[in-house]
């Protein structure tokens, strides 16, 4: 499934104060969006009811794609997967785990003999099963401005240096491009600093 761009053609035209051919602008934005997603390891745009199997085995489980969205229209389903034919267990928030931001914390049992906070008995109390299946919604309905700024900056380079030249001259006018703009536009240190807060772990961007 193709992912939607992180900025629009209208955004890029406004940013450059010109009107680009639509195909050229769309390609530049698509390539810039891919750079940002590859660096952050995040889809960023809103995805509803995505399903992912994640590694457990610790007390805190961090959802792979952020931000986690949970409301009446976007329920969260958490299932501990049983090993070797064992029964899967669907968990209940504030009974089996607590949620804070993008983190799910497996609870300790309140007392022996119940499934509350730590079932089943064969596992270490308060630790997630080795594999957990999440069905959840994540991302931004509206892409944050600082992400859009980076995408537009990269896309601008893609359309102003489409041939990947290090320098070019027209009559008496000459322009030299920065090293990072040669070929496909690359993220600079400043770009990475802007995006660092959005960066996730080593997860796949493929939708289920």
N, CA, C and O of each residue as an XYZ file, in Angstrom:
832
protein
N       0.850     -1.190      0.000
C       0.000      0.000      0.000
C       0.885      1.239      0.000
O       1.789      1.366      0.826
N       0.617      2.158     -0.937
C       1.406      3.385     -0.990
C       0.958      4.332      0.116
O      -0.219      4.381      0.475
N       1.906      5.073      0.642
C       1.621      6.009      1.719
C       1.372      7.400      1.157
O       1.990      7.783      0.164
N       0.485      8.152      1.770
C       0.217      9.505      1.280
C       1.408     10.422      1.528
O       2.173     10.194      2.465
N       1.577     11.449      0.710
C       2.697     12.376      0.902
C       2.533     13.167      2.189
O       1.431     13.292      2.724
N       3.646     13.698      2.677
C       3.649     14.451      3.921
C       3.477     15.952      3.702
O       3.495     16.729      4.656
N       3.313     16.353      2.454
C       3.028     17.746      2.106
C       2.259     17.733      0.792
O       2.145     16.691      0.147
N       1.740     18.867      0.402
C       0.933     18.954     -0.818
C       1.649     19.761     -1.894
O       2.603     20.491     -1.625
N       1.162     19.608     -3.109
C       1.696     20.396     -4.224
C       1.478     21.883     -3.958
O       2.350     22.703     -4.246
N       0.319     22.227     -3.412
C       0.045     23.632     -3.090
C       1.045     24.160     -2.071
O       1.497     25.301     -2.171
N       1.393     23.323     -1.080
C       2.409     23.729     -0.090
C       3.731     24.041     -0.777
O       4.363     25.057     -0.491
N       4.147     23.158     -1.690
C       5.438     23.339     -2.352
C       5.422     24.567     -3.249
O       6.397     25.318     -3.282
N       4.339     24.780     -3.972
C       4.245     25.969     -4.820
C       4.315     27.253     -3.999
O       4.957     28.226     -4.395
N       3.647     27.237     -2.854
C       3.681     28.414     -1.978
C       5.081     28.613     -1.411
O       5.577     29.736     -1.322
N       5.710     27.500     -1.028
C       7.064     27.558     -0.474
C       8.050     28.140     -1.482
O       8.920     28.929     -1.115
N       7.918     27.757     -2.743
C       8.838     28.221     -3.790
C       8.360     29.501     -4.477
O       9.083     30.100     -5.273
N       7.131     29.908     -4.156
C       6.532     31.089     -4.779
C       6.535     30.984     -6.298
O       6.911     31.915     -7.010
N       6.104     29.824     -6.766
C       5.987     29.579     -8.196
C       4.973     28.476     -8.402
O       4.474     27.905     -7.432
N       4.660     28.168     -9.647
C       3.750     27.066     -9.949
C       4.505     26.024    -10.750
O       4.873     26.260    -11.900
N       4.732     24.880    -10.143
C       5.484     23.800    -10.778
C       4.549     22.901    -11.571
O       3.356     22.837    -11.275
N       5.076     22.202    -12.577
C       4.288     21.141    -13.210
C       3.873     20.131    -12.143
O       4.689     19.735    -11.311
N       2.636     19.722    -12.167
C       2.108     18.867    -11.103
C       2.900     17.580    -10.944
O       3.208     17.178     -9.822
N       3.234     16.927    -12.056
C       3.976     15.664    -11.975
C       5.325     15.858    -11.301
O       5.740     15.039    -10.482
N       6.001     16.932    -11.643
C       7.308     17.205    -11.063
C       7.193     17.472     -9.568
O       7.995     16.971     -8.780
N       6.198     18.259     -9.179
C       6.011     18.575     -7.768
C       5.644     17.328     -6.965
O       6.162     17.117     -5.869
N       4.761     16.514     -7.505
C       4.357     15.295     -6.794
C       5.530     14.338     -6.595
O       5.677     13.739     -5.530
N       6.361     14.201     -7.623
C       7.521     13.328     -7.509
C       8.493     13.848     -6.452
O       9.005     13.075     -5.643
N       8.746     15.147     -6.458
C       9.669     15.737     -5.485
C       9.165     15.536     -4.057
O       9.947     15.216     -3.162
N       7.872     15.722     -3.843
C       7.295     15.566     -2.511
C       7.312     14.104     -2.094
O       7.594     13.791     -0.937
N       7.013     13.212     -3.024
C       7.012     11.782     -2.697
C       8.396     11.310     -2.278
O       8.538     10.545     -1.325
N       9.418     11.771     -2.998
C      10.784     11.376     -2.651
C      11.207     11.985     -1.318
O      11.878     11.330     -0.521
N      10.824     13.220     -1.076
C      11.157     13.860      0.201
C      10.434     13.181      1.356
O      11.012     12.996      2.428
N       9.188     12.813      1.148
C       8.419     12.123      2.189
C       9.060     10.790      2.540
O       9.117     10.409      3.709
N       9.542     10.084      1.527
C      10.203      8.801      1.769
C      11.466      8.980      2.597
O      11.753      8.161      3.470
N      12.226     10.043      2.335
C      13.440     10.305      3.123
C      13.094     10.516      4.593
O      13.757      9.980      5.482
N      12.055     11.298      4.835
C      11.658     11.601      6.207
C      11.167     10.338      6.904
O      11.511     10.093      8.060
N      10.377      9.548      6.219
C       9.864      8.308      6.830
C      10.988      7.314      7.098
O      10.993      6.644      8.130
N      11.927      7.218      6.187
C      13.048      6.293      6.395
C      13.874      6.699      7.610
O      14.337      5.843      8.364
N      14.058      7.992      7.799
C      14.856      8.442      8.943
C      14.097      8.273     10.258
O      14.661      7.793     11.241
N      12.835      8.660     10.282
C      12.071      8.588     11.528
C      11.595      7.179     11.835
O      11.263      6.873     12.980
N      11.556      6.313     10.820
C      10.996      4.964     10.947
C       9.539      5.014     11.377
O       9.052      4.124     12.074
N       8.857      6.058     10.955
C       7.454      6.259     11.291
C       6.644      6.545     10.037
O       7.135      7.170      9.097
N       5.386      6.078     10.030
C       4.492      6.354      8.912
C       4.034      7.804      8.959
O       3.937      8.460      7.922
N       3.750      8.307     10.159
C       3.413      9.695     10.433
C       1.980     10.065     10.065
O       1.295     10.676     10.885
N       1.496      9.726      8.879
C       0.109      9.996      8.540
C      -0.801      9.042      9.302
O      -0.375      7.967      9.726
N      -2.054      9.444      9.472
C      -3.003      8.676     10.277
C      -3.326      7.333      9.639
O      -3.684      7.261      8.464
N      -3.197      6.273     10.426
C      -3.575      4.921     10.016
C      -4.496      4.368     11.090
O      -4.126      4.314     12.262
N      -5.695      3.957     10.695
C      -6.666      3.426     11.644
C      -6.671      1.906     11.611
O      -6.568      1.294     10.548
N      -6.790      1.312     12.778
C      -6.950     -0.145     12.909
C      -5.814     -0.927     12.249
O      -6.048     -1.917     11.556
N      -4.617     -0.482     12.469
C      -3.435     -1.196     11.988
C      -3.185     -2.381     12.932
O      -3.474     -2.297     14.126
N      -2.657     -3.467     12.403
C      -2.348     -4.639     13.216
C      -0.866     -4.938     13.123
O      -0.294     -4.985     12.034
N      -0.243     -5.143     14.291
C       1.188     -5.415     14.331
C       1.476     -6.394     15.457
O       0.931     -6.266     16.553
N       2.334     -7.372     15.186
C       2.848     -8.269     16.214
C       4.168     -7.704     16.704
O       5.088     -7.493     15.914
N       4.265     -7.459     17.994
C       5.451     -6.813     18.553
C       6.077     -7.715     19.608
O       5.426     -8.598     20.167
N       7.343     -7.469     19.860
C       8.079     -8.254     20.844
C       7.775     -7.765     22.249
O       7.843     -6.570     22.533
N       7.435     -8.711     23.131
C       7.182     -8.374     24.522
C       8.378     -8.751     25.380
O       9.520     -8.423     25.058
N       8.097     -9.452     26.490
C       9.173     -9.948     27.338
C       9.705     -8.964     28.351
O      10.643     -9.279     29.083
N       9.120     -7.767     28.410
C       9.542     -6.769     29.390
C       8.295     -6.208     30.049
O       7.179     -6.569     29.673
N       8.468     -5.338     31.016
C       7.295     -4.787     31.688
C       6.640     -3.692     30.854
O       5.420     -3.536     30.891
N       7.436     -2.933     30.103
C       6.903     -1.838     29.294
C       6.952     -2.222     27.825
O       7.976     -2.692     27.329
N       5.838     -2.019     27.134
C       5.751     -2.279     25.704
C       5.479     -0.950     25.008
O       4.500     -0.270     25.316
N       6.342     -0.587     24.076
C       6.178      0.666     23.349
C       5.604      0.368     21.971
O       6.132     -0.464     21.233
N       4.522      1.051     21.635
C       3.904      0.802     20.327
C       4.881      1.210     19.235
O       5.575      2.217     19.373
N       4.946      0.433     18.139
C       5.962      0.711     17.125
C       5.732      1.994     16.333
O       6.693      2.667     15.961
N       4.469      2.343     16.070
C       4.161      3.560     15.323
C       3.468      4.551     16.246
O       2.596      4.177     17.030
N       3.860      5.813     16.149
C       3.378      6.822     17.075
C       2.861      8.045     16.310
O       3.176      8.220     15.133
N       2.069      8.889     16.979
C       1.523      8.706     18.315
C       0.363      7.720     18.326
O      -0.372      7.595     17.347
N       0.211      7.027     19.439
C      -0.910      6.115     19.632
C      -2.181      6.932     19.830
O      -2.204      7.888     20.605
N      -3.244      6.542     19.117
C      -4.541      7.217     19.236
C      -5.545      6.229     19.816
O      -5.758      5.154     19.255
N      -6.159      6.590     20.931
C      -7.185      5.750     21.540
C      -8.362      6.636     21.929
O      -8.232      7.514     22.782
N      -9.505      6.402     21.303
C     -10.748      7.089     21.663
C     -11.913      6.229     21.189
O     -11.715      5.083     20.786
N     -13.113      6.768     21.235
C     -14.287      5.987     20.868
C     -14.233      5.497     19.423
O     -14.732      4.415     19.112
N     -13.632      6.285     18.549
C     -13.546      5.915     17.137
C     -12.304      5.093     16.822
O     -12.201      4.507     15.744
N     -11.369      5.049     17.751
C     -10.107      4.345     17.527
C      -9.786      3.473     18.740
O      -8.955      3.844     19.570
N     -10.439      2.319     18.845
C     -10.191      1.443     19.995
C      -8.822      0.776     19.908
O      -8.248      0.631     18.829
N      -8.323      0.382     21.056
C      -7.047     -0.332     21.153
C      -7.334     -1.766     21.609
O      -7.985     -1.983     22.631
N      -6.840     -2.739     20.840
C      -6.976     -4.146     21.201
C      -5.585     -4.723     21.427
O      -4.706     -4.606     20.573
N      -5.396     -5.349     22.590
C      -4.101     -5.897     22.968
C      -4.285     -7.377     23.289
O      -5.069     -7.740     24.167
N      -3.553     -8.225     22.568
C      -3.678     -9.667     22.747
C      -2.294    -10.258     22.979
O      -1.402    -10.106     22.145
N      -2.115    -10.940     24.122
C      -0.890    -11.701     24.341
C      -1.038    -13.037     23.623
O      -1.987    -13.782     23.867
N      -0.082    -13.334     22.729
C      -0.163    -14.539     21.922
C       0.414    -15.723     22.670
O       1.522    -15.657     23.204
N      -0.347    -16.807     22.705
C       0.108    -18.002     23.392
C       1.190    -18.718     22.610
O       1.161    -18.723     21.380
N       2.129    -19.314     23.291
C       3.232    -20.034     22.657
C       2.854    -21.489     22.412
O       2.261    -22.143     23.270
N       3.211    -21.993     21.213
C       3.080    -23.417     20.916
C       1.666    -23.942     21.176
O       1.474    -24.957     21.846
N       0.694    -23.229     20.633
C      -0.680    -23.682     20.751
C      -1.392    -23.252     22.010
O      -2.559    -23.600     22.192
N      -0.749    -22.519     22.877
C      -1.409    -22.034     24.091
C      -2.472    -21.002     23.725
O      -2.484    -20.475     22.613
N      -3.346    -20.726     24.655
C      -4.473    -19.831     24.396
C      -3.999    -18.375     24.359
O      -3.234    -17.932     25.216
N      -4.475    -17.639     23.337
C      -4.230    -16.200     23.287
C      -5.089    -15.522     24.356
O      -6.174    -15.995     24.695
N      -4.584    -14.411     24.874
C      -5.283    -13.715     25.949
C      -5.490    -12.250     25.573
O      -4.530    -11.499     25.398
N      -6.758    -11.856     25.451
C      -7.088    -10.457     25.189
C      -7.098     -9.695     26.502
O      -7.779    -10.087     27.449
N      -6.341     -8.606     26.559
C      -6.156     -7.873     27.812
C      -7.076     -6.668     27.896
O      -7.559     -6.152     26.888
N      -7.301     -6.237     29.123
C      -8.168     -5.097     29.402
C      -7.351     -3.987     30.036
O      -6.625     -4.202     31.007
N      -7.483     -2.786     29.465
C      -6.747     -1.643     30.011
C      -7.192     -1.342     31.441
O      -8.374     -1.444     31.768
N      -6.246     -0.977     32.273
C      -6.451     -0.664     33.688
C      -6.859     -1.870     34.515
O      -7.186     -1.742     35.695
N      -6.840     -3.049     33.888
C      -7.012     -4.299     34.620
C      -5.750     -5.140     34.475
O      -5.183     -5.620     35.456
N      -5.323     -5.307     33.214
C      -4.120     -6.095     32.932
C      -2.906     -5.217     32.626
O      -1.767     -5.656     32.788
N      -3.139     -4.006     32.195
C      -2.042     -3.098     31.866
C      -2.536     -1.669     32.013
O      -3.740     -1.415     32.057
N      -1.597     -0.745     32.087
C      -1.916      0.673     32.085
C      -1.294      1.317     30.857
O      -0.295      0.830     30.329
N      -1.883      2.402     30.412
C      -1.421      3.107     29.207
C      -1.050      4.529     29.580
O      -1.822      5.242     30.220
N       0.158      4.934     29.165
C       0.614      6.302     29.343
C       1.304      6.724     28.063
O       2.398      6.250     27.755
N       0.671      7.610     27.320
C       1.239      8.032     26.039
C       1.335      6.865     25.089
O       0.328      6.235     24.764
N       2.544      6.573     24.640
C       2.783      5.488     23.693
C       3.296      4.223     24.370
O       3.773      3.311     23.695
N       3.204      4.159     25.699
C       3.730      3.024     26.443
C       2.618      2.274     27.157
O       1.728      2.876     27.758
N       2.683      0.939     27.081
C       1.748      0.067     27.779
C       2.540     -0.696     28.831
O       3.498     -1.395     28.500
N       2.152     -0.570     30.087
C       2.871     -1.190     31.188
C       2.059     -2.352     31.740
O       0.931     -2.179     32.202
N       2.655     -3.543     31.684
C       2.001     -4.741     32.218
C       2.001     -4.659     33.735
O       3.028     -4.364     34.345
N       0.836     -4.923     34.350
C       0.714     -4.740     35.790
C       1.048     -5.977     36.583
O       1.098     -7.084     36.046
N       1.273     -5.783     37.852
C       1.451     -6.887     38.801
C       0.073     -7.332     39.282
O      -0.832     -6.504     39.383
N      -0.110     -8.624     39.583
C      -1.408     -9.078     40.079
C      -1.720     -8.461     41.436
O      -0.840     -8.311     42.283
N      -2.990     -8.106     41.626
C      -3.367     -7.511     42.910
C      -3.417     -8.560     44.008
O      -3.178     -8.244     45.174
N      -3.724     -9.807     43.653
C      -3.661    -10.902     44.605
C      -3.669    -12.210     43.829
O      -4.074    -12.236     42.666
N      -3.236    -13.276     44.445
C      -3.150    -14.556     43.768
C      -4.547    -15.104     43.487
O      -5.508    -14.769     44.180
N      -4.644    -15.952     42.460
C      -5.891    -16.631     42.161
C      -6.784    -15.903     41.199
O      -7.890    -16.369     40.925
N      -6.345    -14.755     40.661
C      -7.130    -14.046     39.652
C      -6.238    -13.730     38.475
O      -5.014    -13.840     38.557
N      -6.868    -13.330     37.366
C      -6.103    -12.947     36.195
C      -5.720    -11.467     36.238
O      -5.079    -10.974     35.310
N      -6.094    -10.768     37.278
C      -5.851     -9.333     37.336
C      -4.355     -9.022     37.401
O      -3.641     -9.496     38.285
N      -3.906     -8.221     36.450
C      -2.539     -7.707     36.429
C      -1.481     -8.801     36.578
O      -0.787     -8.861     37.592
N      -1.361     -9.651     35.583
C      -0.242    -10.575     35.610
C      -0.543    -11.995     35.198
O       0.331    -12.856     35.297
N      -1.746    -12.267     34.741
C      -2.105    -13.589     34.244
C      -1.314    -13.899     32.989
O      -0.980    -12.954     32.273
N      -0.985    -15.138     32.659
C      -1.253    -16.352     33.429
C      -0.177    -16.623     34.470
O       0.859    -15.958     34.492
N      -0.427    -17.598     35.327
C       0.456    -17.843     36.465
C       1.847    -18.295     36.043
O       2.820    -18.070     36.763
N       1.945    -18.939     34.866
C       3.231    -19.506     34.446
C       4.234    -18.445     34.026
O       5.418    -18.746     33.870
N       3.785    -17.211     33.839
C       4.695    -16.156     33.420
C       5.152    -15.337     34.612
O       4.523    -15.307     35.670
N       6.278    -14.674     34.390
C       6.769    -13.755     35.415
C       5.738    -12.652     35.610
O       5.237    -12.086     34.638
N       5.426    -12.354     36.837
C       4.398    -11.356     37.105
C       4.812     -9.981     36.598
O       5.949     -9.544     36.773
N       3.854     -9.317     35.966
C       4.088     -7.962     35.503
C       4.975     -7.857     34.281
O       5.544     -6.795     34.026
N       5.111     -8.954     33.503
C       5.946     -8.942     32.296
C       5.093     -9.393     31.115
O       4.338    -10.360     31.214
N       5.222     -8.680     29.995
C       4.466     -9.031     28.804
C       4.886    -10.403     28.272
O       6.027    -10.832     28.447
N       3.940    -11.076     27.620
C       4.254    -12.322     26.927
C       5.322    -12.056     25.866
O       5.545    -10.902     25.501
N       5.979    -13.092     25.368
C       7.020    -12.879     24.355
C       6.517    -12.186     23.089
O       7.255    -11.432     22.456
N       5.246    -12.446     22.719
C       4.687    -11.801     21.528
C       3.330    -11.208     21.868
O       2.507    -11.833     22.538
N       3.115     -9.989     21.391
C       1.861     -9.283     21.659
C       1.325     -8.741     20.330
O       2.063     -8.147     19.544
N       0.044     -8.955     20.100
C      -0.591     -8.434     18.876
C      -1.396     -7.185     19.224
O      -2.271     -7.219     20.089
N      -1.092     -6.098     18.548
C      -1.791     -4.833     18.747
C      -2.653     -4.528     17.530
O      -2.199     -4.663     16.394
N      -3.870     -4.125     17.761
C      -4.688     -3.514     16.725
C      -4.963     -2.099     17.208
O      -5.679     -1.897     18.189
N      -4.398     -1.134     16.524
C      -4.389      0.225     17.051
C      -4.338      1.246     15.928
O      -4.044      0.915     14.779
N      -4.625      2.474     16.275
C      -4.547      3.592     15.340
C      -3.391      4.498     15.752
O      -3.089      4.651     16.936
N      -2.756      5.091     14.751
C      -1.562      5.890     15.050
C      -1.341      6.934     13.972
O      -1.904      6.857     12.880
N      -0.517      7.903     14.298
C      -0.158      8.934     13.325
C      -0.885     10.250     13.567
O      -1.561     10.437     14.578
N      -0.723     11.156     12.603
C      -1.277     12.506     12.714
C      -2.328     12.736     11.643
O      -2.091     12.483     10.461
N      -3.498     13.220     12.065
C      -4.521     13.614     11.091
C      -4.028     14.818     10.287
O      -4.341     14.960      9.105
N      -3.260     15.672     10.939
C      -2.625     16.825     10.277
C      -1.138     16.780     10.594
O      -0.751     16.821     11.761
N      -0.303     16.696      9.563
C       1.140     16.563      9.764
C       1.683     17.820     10.436
O       1.383     18.929      9.993
N       2.483     17.666     11.507
C       3.050     18.833     12.196
C       3.879     19.714     11.262
O       4.504     19.236     10.316
N       3.865     20.996     11.554
C       4.514     21.962     10.669
C       6.008     21.716     10.515
O       6.559     21.922      9.433
N       6.678     21.273     11.593
C       8.121     21.090     11.467
C       8.456     19.927     10.525
O       9.486     19.958      9.852
N       7.603     18.912     10.470
C       7.812     17.828      9.504
C       7.560     18.340      8.093
O       8.327     18.047      7.176
N       6.487     19.105      7.918
C       6.185     19.670      6.595
C       7.334     20.549      6.116
O       7.690     20.521      4.938
N       7.914     21.330      7.024
C       9.026     22.208      6.646
C      10.202     21.405      6.083
O      10.798     21.795      5.079
N      10.533     20.290      6.726
C      11.644     19.471      6.255
C      11.312     18.867      4.893
O      12.158     18.856      3.999
N      10.099     18.368      4.729
C       9.697     17.783      3.445
C       9.775     18.819      2.329
O      10.281     18.531      1.244
N       9.280     20.010      2.593
C       9.308     21.055      1.563
C      10.734     21.479      1.243
O      11.049     21.774      0.090
N      11.593     21.513      2.248
C      12.991     21.869      2.016
C      13.661     20.842      1.104
O      14.366     21.202      0.161
N      13.433     19.557      1.396
C      14.004     18.499      0.557
C      13.396     18.522     -0.843
O      14.107     18.380     -1.838
N      12.080     18.700     -0.912
C      11.415     18.724     -2.215
C      11.901     19.896     -3.057
O      12.029     19.775     -4.275
N      12.170     21.024     -2.416
C      12.675     22.198     -3.132
C      14.011     21.902     -3.792
O      14.262     22.318     -4.923
N      14.868     21.179     -3.078
C      16.159     20.797     -3.649
C      15.947     19.854     -4.830
O      16.631     19.967     -5.848
N      15.003     18.929     -4.697
C      14.738     17.981     -5.784
C      14.304     18.677     -7.065
O      14.628     18.212     -8.158
N      13.576     19.784     -6.949
C      13.103     20.455     -8.162
C      14.050     21.543     -8.633
O      13.973     21.962     -9.788
N      14.947     22.015     -7.764
C      15.896     23.046     -8.197
C      17.215     22.456     -8.654
O      18.018     23.136     -9.293
N      17.442     21.182     -8.327
C      18.671     20.512     -8.745
C      18.323     19.118     -9.257
O      18.892     18.120     -8.816
N      17.375     19.068    -10.197
C      16.828     17.787    -10.646
C      17.876     16.925    -11.343
O      17.723     15.705    -11.395
N      18.929     17.525    -11.877
C      19.958     16.757    -12.583
C      21.075     16.283    -11.652
O      21.981     15.567    -12.077
N      21.006     16.681    -10.392
C      22.024     16.244     -9.444
C      23.376     16.875     -9.697
O      24.408     16.248     -9.455
N      23.385     18.101    -10.177
C      24.648     18.759    -10.491
C      25.288     19.347     -9.240
O      24.602     19.807     -8.327
N      26.620     19.323     -9.218
C      27.325     19.970     -8.125
C      27.410     21.479     -8.372
O      27.430     22.263     -7.424
N      27.458     21.880     -9.633
C      27.409     23.295     -9.991
C      26.956     23.407    -11.435
O      27.091     22.462    -12.212
N      26.417     24.563    -11.791
C      26.032     24.814    -13.177
C      26.184     26.299    -13.466
O      26.136     27.134    -12.563
N      26.368     26.610    -14.751
C      26.576     28.001    -15.154
C      25.722     28.318    -16.368
O      25.613     27.509    -17.288
N      25.117     29.493    -16.367
C      24.353     29.998    -17.497
C      24.893     31.388    -17.795
O      24.724     32.322    -17.012
N      25.548     31.503    -18.948
C      26.226     32.753    -19.300
C      27.199     33.127    -18.170
O      28.089     32.346    -17.834
N      27.027     34.315    -17.590
C      27.941     34.747    -16.532
C      27.475     34.343    -15.139
O      28.132     34.647    -14.143
N      26.318     33.645    -15.075
C      25.770     33.268    -13.765
C      26.153     31.834    -13.437
O      26.011     30.950    -14.283
N      26.639     31.585    -12.214
C      27.011     30.240    -11.785
C      26.493     29.987    -10.378
O      26.544     30.864     -9.516
N      25.998     28.783    -10.160
C      25.514     28.399     -8.842
C      26.188     27.087     -8.461
O      26.344     26.189     -9.289
N      26.583     26.991     -7.203
C      27.180     25.763     -6.672
C      26.261     25.208     -5.602
O      25.873     25.916     -4.673
N      25.912     23.927     -5.740
C      25.021     23.286     -4.783
C      25.826     22.664     -3.658
O      26.958     22.222     -3.855
N      25.232     22.635     -2.484
C      25.877     21.982     -1.344
C      26.007     20.495     -1.615
O      25.240     19.927     -2.392
N      26.985     19.867     -0.971
C      27.237     18.444     -1.203
C      25.990     17.611     -0.994
O      25.720     16.685     -1.759
N      25.206     17.945      0.069
C      24.055     17.113      0.390
C      22.934     17.224     -0.634
O      21.987     16.438     -0.588
N      23.017     18.187     -1.563
C      21.966     18.325     -2.561
C      22.310     17.619     -3.851
O      21.497     17.612     -4.775
N      23.480     17.029     -3.947
C      23.876     16.364     -5.179
C      23.086     15.073     -5.315
O      23.082     14.248     -4.402
N      22.407     14.889     -6.466
C      21.553     13.724     -6.642
C      20.265     13.925     -5.863
O      19.765     15.045     -5.756
N      19.734     12.849     -5.326
C      18.526     12.954     -4.509
C      18.815     13.790     -3.270
O      19.880     13.674     -2.662
N      17.855     14.633     -2.904
C      18.034     15.474     -1.727
C      18.183     14.614     -0.482
O      17.416     13.673     -0.281
N      19.156     14.927      0.346
C      19.437     14.169      1.566
C      19.187     15.030      2.789
O      19.290     16.256      2.738
N      18.861     14.374      3.880
C      18.657     15.089      5.128
C      19.975     15.666      5.639
O      20.996     14.978      5.654
N      19.946     16.918      6.052
C      21.110     17.553      6.652
C      21.072     17.347      8.171
O      20.108     16.803      8.711
N      22.115     17.782      8.835
C      22.136     17.697     10.298
C      20.994     18.500     10.909
O      20.394     18.078     11.898
N      20.693     19.656     10.323
C      19.595     20.476     10.828
C      18.261     19.761     10.649
O      17.413     19.789     11.541
N      18.077     19.123      9.499
C      16.846     18.359      9.276
C      16.695     17.260     10.318
O      15.626     17.085     10.902
N      17.775     16.523     10.544
C      17.726     15.411     11.496
C      17.432     15.910     12.909
O      16.729     15.249     13.674
N      17.971     17.072     13.249
C      17.690     17.648     14.567
C      16.204     17.975     14.701
O      15.613     17.775     15.762
N      15.605     18.477     13.622
C      14.181     18.793     13.638
C      13.330     17.533     13.803
O      12.282     17.564     14.448
N      13.782     16.438     13.222
C      12.985     15.209     13.188
C      13.282     14.254     14.335
O      12.576     13.260     14.506
N      14.304     14.537     15.117
C      14.768     13.562     16.112
C      13.663     13.174     17.091
O      13.583     12.016     17.500
N      12.822     14.111     17.466
C      11.769     13.816     18.420
C      10.697     12.888     17.885
O       9.925     12.317     18.655
N      10.645     12.733     16.567
C       9.647     11.859     15.955
C      10.206     10.469     15.657
O       9.477      9.583     15.213
N      11.483     10.288     15.900
C      12.127      9.055     15.467
C      11.712      7.881     16.347
O      11.657      7.994     17.571
N      11.426      6.767     15.712
C      11.036      5.571     16.440
C      12.123      4.527     16.405
O      13.251      4.801     15.998
N      11.778      3.319     16.837
C      12.740      2.229     16.859
C      12.847      1.546     15.512
O      12.341      2.049     14.509
N      13.503      0.404     15.493
C      13.708     -0.349     14.269
C      12.460     -1.148     13.956
O      12.365     -2.323     14.309
N      11.497     -0.513     13.292
C      10.252     -1.168     12.943
C       9.972     -1.011     11.469
O      10.501     -0.114     10.812
N       9.150     -1.878     10.964
C       8.784     -1.838      9.551
C       7.726     -0.762      9.322
O       6.899     -0.498     10.195
N       7.759     -0.148      8.152
C       6.727      0.828      7.790
C       5.599      0.178      7.001
O       4.648      0.853      6.608
N       5.696     -1.126      6.767
C       4.685     -1.807      5.960
C       3.387     -1.926      6.753
O       3.388     -2.350      7.909
N       2.266     -1.539      6.107
C       0.978     -1.687      6.757
C       0.489     -3.105      6.658
O       0.745     -3.792      5.669
N      -0.228     -3.559      7.697
C      -0.765     -4.906      7.679
C      -2.060     -4.934      6.867
O      -2.679     -5.990      6.727
